[in-house]
Amino acid sequence: MKEDLSKIKGQIEEITDLILKYDYEYYILNQPSVSDAEYDRLVAKLKKLEEEYPEFALPYSPTKRVGGKVQEGFD
């Protein structure tokens, strides 16, 4: 059981990092490397895991924020 929880914690960390990477590519670099459908699938999976295991949700999880950083040149 403890091994399973470790695996779930690792999944949450991995998905969180992937989403943050994809956010940076999309919002900052303007060069998305993943489809919207794949991105949405990952976000939904992360939300589900965080709901089931809130003790493993990271404080910087993309599910806990409203938006990303605004690119330079926008008012």
Secondary structure, DSSP 8 states (H G I E B T S, - for coil): -HHHHHHHHHHHHHHHHHHHHHHIIIIISS---S-HHHHHHHHHHHHHHHHH-GGG--TT-GGG-S-----TT--
